[in-house]
């Protein structure tokens, strides 16, 4: 009998599935449920789970990231991915790392049954072969992609290995590289069109770009790739030699690679990099920026090659289609200037505090113009703009005693960097509009609450009222209390107090035996003659005449 883990942030989906599906028919005796990726990982640490079914689209940690982390620890654990219609084609085409099946939501029970039957049979077959050498080798191969990725990232970060240790790792990981090989790096950044998508969709696009790149580069080069800590795609390349026929598509390509000179190699790699740039624009309808590094030795130079390519990528921002840059060619260093308009008074915090919404929008427009006028528009400038604006939005939310995510929703807070100033200012203006609506609603509710407190206080304290005592009760300035009450009620506070007093006077004259002077005292009039005058001005008769009627 087996155990299954169901993962979806929409609790009703897996709660309903737990109850309605005949799990016992597929030899599943226990069902675990998780409503987030982190909760799923926690369950996997404590329970023996045989199958995971997870939604692709979840906040914080999506299904792809969850599966990646699962595979890093439990490479044999079968994972079934639930995907929405809009993401389905990307999931089929772009993800290559061990998902058993993709099921389209809303879930087809028959397809789930068929998938489970195959998966359970596969699990039971693996159990029968668990102690075999072949199974041990399969387990290693399943770990291999993550091991390769991790090793390349270590080299990019400057981790040092002796030639013998590095060559041993490269051999065990079946990588056709050696410590002293001449190599080059290709660094790829997905641009604005891709980053408009959700995080899960962006990851699918990254897999698609990686597949296109490998298909191109593998025609003439050995390729080793990873995703770095900045979420850029990194490809390490060396020319395929004459002994690598199995790595090439045709014998003609093998002969060509044998005859490549250094100059021809550079030209070939430049051509393939430009073709990658074109194909991504053509087939995925989005731009990428591609940096081709200078050449160097794998063991000694890879860190410097990566740092220079990374610096060049960060110092230039591509347009919608991105750009290509070869560091082997003459490379002009950029002249970096500060975007002073971000820090001009009044600050963004002050504009939000004083509800100067239109001035804030005008400042956003000036930022766009100022950024465009910079001699070099860099990725760090975009990061700086986003950080300053997001900081101001967090500030005003916290000043109003709430989280920004609670005020405007998690979906409005960016999870990936923006790749163009237009995209960034569009986001900032959308955030501003949301904040304006929410803060004005919140202010309106708070002001209504103040009016309610004033009315309650007036009713309970007619005998000893003053504007100062009312203002003290609601912790506001007397002048503001008067203006606020007039704004919301349409009458002055003194007119309202008089109305409440006269209503109570009428009630007491009708339903009590109190003397006129006693009623006057209850209403807070020290002089009963003044009360009689006020009453007569209001109703055209004295209190006694009213009672006698």
C-alpha positions in Angstrom: 0.0 0.0 0.0 1.2 3.5 -0.8 0.9 7.1 0.5 0.2 10.2 -1.6 0.8 13.9 -0.9 -1.7 16.4 -2.5 -0.5 20.0 -2.7 -2.6 23.1 -3.7 -3.0 26.5 -2.1 -6.8 26.3 -2.9 -7.8 24.0 0.0 -11.1 23.0 -1.5 -9.5 21.4 -4.5 -7.5 18.8 -2.5 -10.2 18.5 0.2 -12.8 17.6 -2.4 -10.3 15.3 -4.2 -9.5 13.4 -0.9 -13.2 12.6 -0.4 -14.4 12.0 -3.9 -11.7 9.9 -5.5 -11.5 6.1 -4.9 -7.9 6.0 -3.7 -8.1 2.4 -2.3 -8.6 1.1 -5.9 -5.1 2.2 -6.6 -3.5 0.7 -3.5 -3.2 4.1 -1.8 -4.0 3.8 1.9 -3.0 7.2 3.3 -3.5 10.8 1.9 -1.4 13.7 3.1 -2.5 17.3 2.3 -0.4 20.5 2.1 -1.7 24.0 1.2 1.7 25.4 0.3 5.1 24.3 -1.0 6.8 24.8 2.4 4.2 22.7 4.2 4.7 20.0 1.5 8.4 19.9 2.1 7.8 19.7 5.9 5.5 16.7 5.4 8.0 15.0 3.1 10.7 15.2 5.8 8.5 13.4 8.3 6.4 11.0 6.2 7.1 8.2 3.7 5.4 9.6 0.6 5.3 7.6 -2.6 3.6 10.1 -5.0 3.2 13.9 -5.1 0.4 15.7 -6.9 1.0 19.4 -6.9 -0.6 22.5 -8.5 1.9 24.5 -10.7 0.6 28.0 -9.6 1.0 28.7 -5.9 2.3 31.7 -4.0 5.8 31.9 -2.4 6.9 28.5 -3.8 5.2 27.3 -7.0 4.9 23.7 -8.2 8.0 23.7 -10.3 10.2 25.0 -7.5 8.6 22.4 -5.1 9.4 19.6 -7.6 12.9 20.9 -8.1 13.5 20.8 -4.3 11.9 17.4 -4.0 14.1 16.0 -6.8 17.2 17.4 -5.2 16.5 15.2 -2.2 14.3 12.4 -3.5 15.0 12.0 -7.2 12.9 8.8 -7.5 9.7 10.3 -6.0 7.1 10.5 -8.8 5.5 14.0 -9.2 2.3 14.8 -11.0 1.8 18.4 -12.0 -1.6 20.1 -12.1 -1.6 23.0 -14.6 -4.1 25.6 -15.8 -4.9 25.8 -19.5 -2.8 28.9 -20.1 0.3 27.2 -18.8 -0.2 23.7 -20.2 1.6 24.1 -23.5 4.6 25.6 -21.7 4.6 22.8 -19.2 4.7 20.1 -21.9 7.3 21.8 -24.0 9.6 23.4 -21.4 9.9 21.2 -18.3 12.3 18.3 -18.7 13.1 17.2 -15.2 11.1 14.2 -14.1 7.5 15.1 -14.0 5.4 11.9 -14.4 2.4 13.6 -16.0 0.7 17.0 -16.5 -3.0 17.1 -15.7 -5.1 20.0 -16.9 -7.4 21.8 -14.4 -10.3 21.4 -13.8 -9.2 17.8 -13.1 -10.5 14.9 -15.3 -11.0 12.0 -12.9 -10.5 9.4 -15.6 -7.1 10.9 -16.6 -6.1 11.0 -12.9 -7.1 7.4 -12.5 -5.1 6.4 -15.6 -2.1 8.4 -14.5 -2.2 6.9 -10.9 -2.5 3.4 -12.3 0.7 3.9 -14.4 2.5 5.6 -11.6 1.7 3.0 -9.0 2.7 0.2 -11.3 5.9 2.1 -11.9 6.6 2.5 -8.2 6.0 -1.1 -7.5 8.4 -2.1 -10.4 11.0 0.2 -8.9 10.6 -1.3 -5.5 11.3 -4.7 -7.0 14.5 -3.4 -8.6 15.6 -1.2 -5.6 18.6 -3.3 -4.7 19.9 -3.8 -8.2 23.0 -2.1 -9.6 20.9 -0.7 -12.5 18.6 1.0 -10.0 21.6 2.5 -8.2 22.8 3.9 -11.5 19.4 5.3 -12.4 19.3 7.1 -9.0 22.7 8.7 -9.8 21.5 9.8 -13.2 18.4 11.4 -11.7 20.7 13.4 -9.4 23.0 14.2 -12.2 21.3 17.4 -13.6 21.3 19.0 -10.1 24.9 17.9 -9.5 26.0 19.5 -12.8 24.1 22.7 -12.1 25.6 22.9 -8.6 29.2 22.3 -9.7 29.0 24.9 -12.5 27.5 27.5 -10.0 30.4 26.7 -7.6 32.9 27.4 -10.3 31.2 30.7 -11.3 31.2 31.8 -7.7 35.0 31.2 -7.5 35.2 27.9 -5.7 38.6 26.4 -6.3 39.4 22.8 -7.1 42.7 21.2 -7.9 42.9 19.9 -11.5 42.7 16.3 -10.3 39.6 16.9 -8.1 37.9 18.9 -10.8 38.7 16.4 -13.5 37.4 13.6 -11.3 34.1 15.4 -10.8 33.8 16.2 -14.5 34.4 12.6 -15.3 31.9 11.2 -12.7 29.3 13.7 -14.0 29.9 12.6 -17.6 30.8 16.2 -18.6 33.0 16.3 -21.7 35.3 19.0 -20.1 38.7 19.1 -18.5 40.3 21.6 -16.1 42.7 23.0 -18.7 40.1 23.3 -21.6 39.7 26.5 -23.5 36.1 27.6 -23.0 33.8 30.6 -23.4 30.6 31.6 -21.5 27.3 32.8 -22.9 25.2 34.7 -20.4 21.4 35.1 -21.2 18.9 37.4 -19.5 15.2 37.2 -20.3 13.8 40.7 -21.0 10.6 42.6 -20.4 8.1 40.5 -22.3 9.0 37.4 -20.3 9.1 39.1 -16.9 5.5 40.3 -17.3 4.4 36.8 -16.7 4.0 35.0 -13.3 7.0 33.4 -11.6 5.9 29.9 -12.7 5.4 31.0 -16.3 8.8 32.7 -16.3 10.5 29.5 -15.1 8.8 27.6 -18.0 10.1 30.2 -20.4 13.6 29.8 -19.0 13.4 26.0 -19.6 12.2 26.7 -23.2 15.1 29.1 -23.8 17.6 26.6 -22.4 16.3 23.9 -24.7 16.6 26.2 -27.8 20.1 27.2 -26.7 21.3 23.6 -26.2 19.9 22.5 -29.6 21.8 25.3 -31.3 25.1 25.1 -29.4 25.3 21.3 -29.5 25.7 21.4 -33.2 29.4 22.5 -32.8 30.1 22.8 -29.1 30.0 20.8 -25.9 27.5 22.6 -23.7 27.2 22.7 -19.9 24.5 25.1 -18.5 22.9 26.3 -15.2 20.8 29.1 -13.8 22.9 31.4 -11.7 21.9 33.3 -8.5 20.7 36.3 -10.5 18.3 34.0 -12.4 20.4 34.4 -15.6 21.0 31.4 -17.8 24.7 30.5 -18.1 26.2 28.3 -20.9 29.8 27.0 -20.8 31.0 26.0 -24.2 34.0 24.4 -25.8 34.4 23.3 -29.4 33.5 19.7 -30.1 36.7 17.8 -31.1 37.2 15.1 -33.8 36.7 12.3 -31.2 33.2 13.6 -30.3 31.2 12.4 -33.3 28.4 11.2 -31.1 28.0 14.8 -29.8 27.4 16.2 -33.3 24.4 15.8 -35.6 26.3 14.8 -38.8 29.7 13.8 -40.0 29.9 17.0 -42.0 29.7 19.0 -38.7 32.4 16.7 -37.2 34.7 17.5 -40.1 33.9 21.2 -39.8 34.7 21.2 -36.0 38.1 19.5 -36.7 39.1 22.4 -39.0 37.9 25.2 -36.8 40.6 27.8 -36.1 40.2 30.1 -33.1 38.8 32.8 -35.4 36.4 30.4 -37.0 35.3 29.2 -33.5 34.6 32.8 -32.5 32.6 33.5 -35.7 30.7 30.3 -35.3 29.8 31.0 -31.7 28.8 34.6 -32.5 26.6 33.3 -35.3 24.9 30.7 -32.9 24.4 33.3 -30.2 22.8 35.7 -32.7 20.6 32.7 -33.9 19.6 32.0 -30.3 18.6 35.7 -29.9 16.6 35.5 -33.2 14.9 32.1 -32.4 13.7 33.2 -29.0 12.2 36.3 -30.4 10.6 34.4 -33.3 9.2 31.4 -31.5 8.7 32.5 -27.9 7.7 36.1 -28.8 10.0 37.6 -26.2 13.4 39.2 -26.1 16.6 38.1 -24.5 20.0 39.8 -24.0 23.0 37.7 -24.8 26.6 38.3 -23.6 29.4 36.3 -25.2 32.5 36.3 -22.9 36.1 36.4 -23.9 37.9 33.0 -23.9 39.8 31.4 -21.1 40.9 28.3 -19.3 38.1 26.5 -17.4 39.9 26.0 -14.1 41.7 29.3 -13.9 39.6 31.9 -15.8 35.9 30.9 -15.5 35.3 33.2 -12.5 36.8 36.3 -14.3 35.0 35.5 -17.5 31.7 35.2 -15.6 32.3 38.5 -13.6 33.1 40.5 -16.7 30.1 39.1 -18.6 27.9 39.7 -15.6 29.1 43.3 -15.3 28.5 44.0 -19.0 25.0 42.5 -18.7 24.1 44.6 -15.7 25.4 47.8 -17.2 23.1 47.7 -20.2 19.3 47.3 -20.4 17.9 45.8 -23.5 14.8 47.0 -25.3 11.8 44.8 -26.0 13.9 42.4 -28.2 17.1 42.5 -26.0 20.6 42.8 -27.5 23.7 40.8 -28.3 27.2 41.8 -27.1 30.5 40.0 -27.6 33.3 40.9 -25.1 35.9 39.6 -27.6 35.2 42.7 -29.6 36.1 46.2 -28.5 33.9 46.9 -25.5 33.3 50.5 -24.4 33.0 50.9 -20.6 29.9 52.7 -19.6 29.8 56.0 -17.8 27.5 55.6 -14.8 25.5 58.6 -13.5 23.1 59.0 -10.6 19.4 59.4 -11.0 19.1 62.4 -8.7 15.3 62.9 -9.3 14.7 59.8 -7.1 15.8 61.8 -4.0 14.6 65.3 -4.8 12.3 66.9 -2.1 9.5 66.5 -1.5 10.4 62.8 -1.1 8.1 60.0 -2.2 7.3 59.3 1.4 6.2 62.9 1.9 4.0 62.8 -1.2 2.3 59.7 0.0 1.8 61.0 3.5 0.2 64.2 2.2 -1.9 62.3 -0.4 -0.3 64.2 -3.3 -1.3 61.5 -5.8 -1.0 63.6 -9.0 2.3 65.1 -8.0 3.6 61.5 -7.4 2.5 60.5 -10.9 4.1 63.5 -12.4 7.3 62.5 -10.6 7.1 59.0 -12.1 6.9 60.6 -15.5 10.0 62.7 -14.8 11.8 59.6 -13.6 11.0 57.9 -16.9 12.4 60.9 -18.8 15.4 61.2 -16.6 16.3 57.5 -16.9 16.0 57.7 -20.7 18.3 60.7 -20.7 21.1 58.8 -18.9 24.1 58.2 -21.1 23.9 54.5 -20.1 20.7 52.9 -18.8 21.7 50.0 -16.5 19.9 47.2 -14.8 21.1 48.6 -11.4 19.3 51.9 -12.2 16.1 50.0 -12.6 16.7 48.1 -9.4 17.4 51.4 -7.6 14.1 52.9 -8.9 12.1 49.9 -7.9 13.7 49.7 -4.4 13.1 53.4 -3.7 9.4 53.3 -4.9 8.7 50.0 -3.1 10.2 51.3 0.1 7.9 54.3 -0.1 4.9 52.1 -0.6 5.9 49.9 2.4 6.4 53.0 4.5 2.9 54.4 3.9 1.3 51.0 4.5 3.1 50.5 7.8 2.4 54.1 8.8 -1.3 53.2 8.4 -0.8 50.1 10.6 -1.1 47.5 7.9 1.1 45.3 5.7 1.4 46.4 2.1 0.4 42.9 0.9 -2.8 43.1 3.0 -3.5 46.6 1.7 -3.2 46.0 -2.0 -2.8 42.2 -2.4 0.3 40.0 -2.8 -0.1 39.8 -6.6 0.7 43.6 -7.0 4.1 43.3 -5.3 6.8 42.4 -7.8 8.6 39.1 -7.4 11.0 39.5 -10.3 13.1 42.6 -11.4 11.7 44.7 -14.2 13.6 44.9 -17.4 12.4 48.3 -18.7 11.6 51.7 -17.2 8.2 51.7 -18.9 7.3 48.4 -17.3 8.6 49.7 -14.0 6.7 53.0 -14.1 3.5 51.3 -15.2 3.7 49.0 -12.2 4.4 52.0 -9.9 1.4 53.9 -11.2 -0.8 50.9 -10.8 0.4 50.4 -7.2 -0.2 54.1 -6.6 -3.8 53.9 -7.9 -4.5 50.9 -5.6 -3.0 52.6 -2.6 -5.0 55.8 -3.2 -8.3 53.8 -3.3 -7.5 51.7 -0.3 -6.1 54.5 1.8 -9.0 56.8 1.0 -11.5 54.0 1.9 -9.6 53.4 5.1 -9.5 57.1 5.9 -13.2 57.4 5.2 -14.0 54.5 7.5 -11.8 55.9 10.2 -13.5 59.4 10.0 -16.9 57.7 10.2 -15.7 56.0 13.3 -14.7 59.3 14.8 -18.1 60.8 14.0 -19.7 57.8 15.7 -17.5 58.3 18.8 -18.4 62.0 18.9 -22.2 61.3 18.8 -21.9 58.6 21.5 -19.9 60.9 23.7 -22.4 63.8 23.2 -25.4 61.5 24.1 -23.7 60.3 27.3 -22.4 63.7 28.4 -25.1 66.3 27.7 -24.9 67.7 31.2 -21.2 68.6 30.9 -20.2 69.1 27.2 -17.6 71.3 25.6 -15.7 71.3 22.3 -12.5 70.6 24.1 -13.9 67.6 26.1 -15.2 66.1 22.8 -11.8 66.7 21.1 -10.0 65.1 24.0 -12.3 62.1 23.9 -11.3 61.4 20.2 -7.7 62.6 20.6 -8.0 65.2 17.9 -7.6 69.0 17.7 -10.8 70.9 18.4 -10.7 72.8 15.1 -10.3 69.5 13.2 -13.2 68.0 15.1 -15.4 70.9 14.1 -14.4 70.8 10.4 -14.7 67.0 10.2 -18.2 66.9 11.8 -19.4 69.7 9.5 -18.0 67.9 6.5 -19.7 64.5 7.2 -22.9 65.7 8.9 -23.7 68.9 7.0 -24.3 70.8 10.2 -22.0 72.2 12.8 -21.2 70.4 16.0 -23.0 73.0 18.1 -26.1 72.7 16.0 -26.0 68.9 16.4 -25.6 69.2 20.2 -28.5 71.7 20.4 -30.7 69.3 18.3 -29.9 66.4 20.7 -30.6 68.5 23.8 -33.9 69.7 22.4 -35.0 66.2 21.4 -34.2 65.0 25.0 -36.1 68.1 26.4 -39.2 67.1 24.4 -39.0 63.5 25.7 -38.6 64.6 29.3 -41.5 67.1 29.0 -43.7 64.4 27.6 -42.7 61.4 29.7 -41.5 62.7 33.1 -42.7 64.8 36.0 -39.4 66.8 36.2 -39.6 70.5 36.7 -38.4 72.8 34.0 -35.4 73.8 36.0 -34.6 70.1 36.6 -34.7 69.4 32.9 -32.5 72.4 32.3 -29.9 71.0 34.6 -30.0 67.5 32.9 -29.3 69.2 29.6 -26.3 71.1 30.9 -27.9 74.6 31.2 -26.9 76.2 34.4 -29.5 78.9 34.0 -33.1 77.7 33.4 -34.1 81.1 31.9 -31.5 80.5 29.2 -32.9 77.0 28.5 -36.5 78.5 28.3 -35.2 81.1 25.7 -33.4 78.5 23.6 -36.5 76.2 23.7 -38.8 79.1 22.7 -36.5 80.1 19.8 -36.6 76.5 18.6 -40.3 75.6 19.0 -42.0 79.0 19.3 -43.3 78.4 22.9 -41.9 77.9 26.4 -41.3 74.4 27.8 -44.3 74.9 30.2 -46.6 75.9 27.3 -45.4 72.8 25.4 -46.2 70.6 28.4 -49.6 72.1 28.9 -50.5 71.4 25.3 
